[in-house]
Amino acid sequence: INMRENKRNSIKEDLSLFDNPKVLTSCALLVALSIICGKLLAFNVGTLLRFSFENLPILIASVAFGPISGVITAVCADLIGCLLVGYEVNPLVTLGAALIGLVGGVAYKLCKRLPELAGIIITVVSAHLIGSVVVKTFGLSEFYEISFGLLLAWRGLNYLIISALEILLLFYLFRKAFVLLNTPVGLTHELHQVCGLTIQHIT
């Protein structure tokens, strides 16, 4: 009974954040940043490897505001990004993105008692293992009719590298700007700066 009540309270707490306009603004900026990283700043290595940090803003939303915010940020980023660049929406890829937000947020909550670096490692690895490596890979293999095993091997290597870099970036962010991840005001201000600099760099 206590576990059920804790789950309900946790969900209510996550949903209550959407009453805060600053949280909504932060999530909107994270959606924009995910689209920029995934659709404009990504680069391919060969035909099977693609490097981008499109999932980093999703993980930030999950860690800062909870798994529900992570899911919404992920789904919005995937759907809006596909519409902007003319990609066909792949429901399984969208599901994989949503799972990155969900798993990342849940894993972070479960790891709060662990050392900071250990919690970040578990959060990033579990989110990518389920959302990126398994679900998205299956969706891509079905869509492009590529061998799931072959694609899984290449994307496993791909996200091993990306996960390591994201862990370092998140850990640096936690160490240098921990307050920003726990106060919507600070996070919003920082995201405005990051998005502004990124857009200026592109244009």
Disulfide bonds with the S-S distance in Angstrom:
none
